[in-house]
Amino acid sequence: MSAAAAAFLWYVVVAGPQGGVTVLPSPFDQQDQCLAAVKAYEATKPAANWSLQCIPAAPAIGDEEVPEDGAPAEQ
């Protein structure tokens, strides 16, 4: 896993039977944790037409590291 991939937070997205979509508020630090949560939910035999997925999200804007000299980091 690259350092960039490790910086992602993973969220569970829930899609309802009438087309509504929501993101659960608590992120996971690793994709495996998120996938385990989805698998545990699916094991409870949920109502038909509900689905869960794990999606990555980058850190919030402003959370990236800034060097001490204040210059933006080179890409």
Sequence and secondary structure as in RCSB ss.txt:
>XXXX:A:sequence
MSAAAAAFLWYVVVAGPQGGVTVLPSPFDQQDQCLAAVKAYEATKPAANWSLQCIPAAPAIGDEEVPEDGAPAEQ
>XXXX:A:secstr
  HHHHT EEEEEEE TTS EEE S  BSSHHHHHHHHHHHHTT   TT EEEEEEE   TT S   TT      
